[in-house]
Amino acid sequence: MVTRAVEQAGELASRLQTLGAQVLLLPLVEFAPPDDPAPLDRAIEQIERFDWLVLTSRNVVEFIAARARAIGVDLPARLSATNSRPLVAVVGQATEQSAREAGWRVDYVSSGRTGTDLSRELGEKIRGCRLLLPRSDRASSDLPRALAEAGADVVDVIAYKTLTNTAGDPNVLAAVRAGEVDVVSFASPSAFRAFVQRLGDETVRNLAGKTRFAAIGPTTAQAIREAGYEVAIEARVATAAGLAAAIAIDCVAHPAEKGRMR
């Protein structure tokens, strides 16, 4: 089962189907612009006043790019010049790809897989610097705190809202409740929390031994474990391709348990 938002589920679903999986779609989250775009607008308009722009997801890139177009700011021109401010740091290959596709220069790609890894890597480079951190309204406080502890002046703005999607195919929900789904994949902590909210904690705990939970990366995996559940599959690379590969490897390793992927 793929729980990603409708606009993001296609690549993962396609890759899994190519590998032989029967894919069920149940989008548990959706994304929307912030209720008050003014702080983001000011940050975009004054982008050169920042020393660093930190990007942690494709969503952030896409919502900033869309908002810049809406207010008439040519971000590709401002973020493509060599040696210009701000320097652009990203977490993950998917974020890097999205930024480059938007026409932005990327100056630093974290070798780790989380925002706190990025903060640790940048270290002295950001001490005394003014740093723009656009994120989801549901993002953890860990990253801005780590950046501030590293000596950065962090401007934390909401780039988009993460909403719970209450729609979905009731037949998919029934299949999950019955233990007929081998793997449920999650690409964000918000998706997992929505899953538990939708099915109920008791139902989710009863799935243990029947359904394996797959996380796209360490942040999502940590959220699942902190809620008291096991993460059976964690992608090494936090992309749709990486998650599909991890699920395929797990299904090969557990053929008796996984009857739907060959």
N, C-alpha and C positions, 0 to 999 in steps of 0.2 A: 504494500500500500504506500502510495506517495502522498504526503501531506502538505507539499509545498503550495504556495499561492498559485492561482490559475495561470498567471502570466509567467511563472517560473517552472512549472511542473513539466513542460514539454520535453526538454532535453533529457532529464532523468528518466522519464517514462519511456522515451524512445530508445535510450541506451539499454534499459532493462529488457524491453521487448525484443531488441536485437539479440540479446543474450539468451532469450528463450523464456523470459518470465511472463506470467499473466499479471498485468498491472491493474490495480484498482486505484482510482483517484478520489481523494477526500481532502480538498483544500481546507485547511484549518485556520489559516491566517490570510489577511489581505492588507494592502498598504494604501495609504492616502496622504496627501499633503498635510502639513501641520495646520492646526486651527488658526494660529497666528503666524503668518509667514514673515512678519516684519523683522525679527532678529536674524533670520536666514538671509533676507534681502539685504540688510545692512552689511552682513558679513561678506556676501557676494560682491556688493558694490565697492567694498573697501578691501578686497582680497589682497592687494599689494601691501597692506599694513601688517600682514601676518608674516612671520618668519617661516612657519611650517603649516601645511595643510595635511591633516592625518585622515586617511580614508580607510574604513574598516570593512566595507561591503560594497557589492555592486549596487544595492539599493541606494546607498548614500550617493554614489556617483550619478546614478540615473535621476534621482530627485533634484540634486543640485543643478545638473545640466538642464533639466526641464525648467526649473525656476529661473535660472539665468536667462534662458531664452525668453521666458515670459516677461521679464523686467528689462529686456534689451541689453543685457551685458554679454559681451563676446568673451566668454571664458577660454575657449581654445586659443584666442590671440593672447590673452593675459597669462595663460598657464603653459604656453609652448615655448616661449623665448628662453634661450640658454642663459643660465646664471641670474635669472630673475627671481623675485620673491612673489609668493612663498615657494619654498621647496616642498615637494609633494612626496609624502611617505605613505605606503599602502601595506595592508595585511592581506596576503594571499594572492595566488595567481589569478583568480577570477576577478578580484578587485583591480589588479594591475591591468588585465586585459580590458576591463570596462573603461578604466581611465584613459588608456591609450586610444581606444575606439572613440572616446569623446573628444580626442584631439589634445589631451593634456599630457604634459611632460611628467614622467615618473622618475624621481631622483633616488628613492630608496624603497626597496622591497624587503620586508622582514623575512628573515630566514626561519623564524618561528611561525606558529600557526594562530597566535592570539594577539590581541591588542597589547596585553601586558608584556608579551615577548618583545613587541616593537618598542615599547617604552624602555625596556631594559637594554635593548640593543642601541638605541639612540643615545642614551646616557648623557654624557657631557655635551653632546651636540645640541641638545635642546635647553640646557641650563641658561636661564635669563632670556629665553626666546618667547615671543608671543605666538601662541599655537591655536589654530582653528580646528575644532573637533566637532564636525556635524554627525548626528547619529539619530537613531530611532528614539521615540519617546519612552520606550521600554528598555532601553539599553542599561546595562549594569553600571554602577558607579566606580567599578574597579579601575577602568582605564583612565578616566580623568584624574582619579586620585593618584594613580601611579605616575602619571605625567607631571602632576603638580609636585609630587615628592621628588621627582627628578630635577625640579627647579624651573619648570616651564610655567608661563602665565597662560592658563588654558581658558579659551572661550568655547564653551560647550553649548551648541545650538541644536535644536530639533530640526532635522531635515525631512523627516516623514513620521507618520503614525503607523503603528502596527495594531491591527484590529483583529478580533476573533471573528472568524467566518462561521456563522451558525447554520448555513445552508449545507447541502450535501446529500448524496444518494443514501436513503435509508437502508438499501440493500447492502451497501458497503459496510455501514455500521453494524448491521446484523451479522455479516460475515466475520467481522472482527470479534464481536461479542461471543460468537460461537467457536472461536479458536480456529477458524478456517483460513486465516491469513498467516503465512509463514513469517514474513518480515514487515515491520512497519518502519518506514524511514522518516527521519526528522532532520530538517535543515536549519532549525533555530530553536532556542529554548522556548520561545513563544508558541511554536507549533506543538511542542511536547506538553506544555501547560494546558493548551487548548484541548489536546487529546484527552488528558486526564479529566478536565472539566466536562468534556462532552460525554465520556463514558462512565465517569465516576471512579473514585480511587479503588473501591472494592473490585469492580469489574477488571480494571487494569491489572491489579495484583493477581487476580485469578487467571490471567493470561500467561503467567510465568510457566515456562516449560512447553508452551504451545506456540507462542509468538516471540520472535526475536526483535529487539529494538536496534535500529541502525542510526548512527549519528554522523553527520557530515564532517564534524570536526570536534576539537577538544572543548570548545565553549558549550556546544550543545550536549556533548557527552557528560560534561561536568554537571550541567543542570539536571540531567536525567538521574545521575548517580546521587546527587544531593537530595533528590526527591525520594530516594530509597529504592530505585529500580536498577536492574542490571543493564549494561550496555553490551550487547553481544558483538556488535560490529561498529567499528569506527574507521572512517576513511583516512588514509594517510595524507591524501591531498584533498583539501576542502573545496571540491568542485563536483558538479553532477557526474562527470566521468569518473572521478575518484570514488564517489559513493557507490556508483553502479559496479565498479570493479570490486570494491570491498564486499558488496553483497554477493556478487557472483562467486568470489573465492570462498566465502562462508558457506554458500549453498553446496559447493563441490565438497567442502570439508565435512558437511553434515547431510549426506544424501538421504539417510533414513528419515530425517526430520523435515527435509525440504523436498516435497514432491512436485512442486510446480515449476522448478527451473531445471533444465536438462543441460 
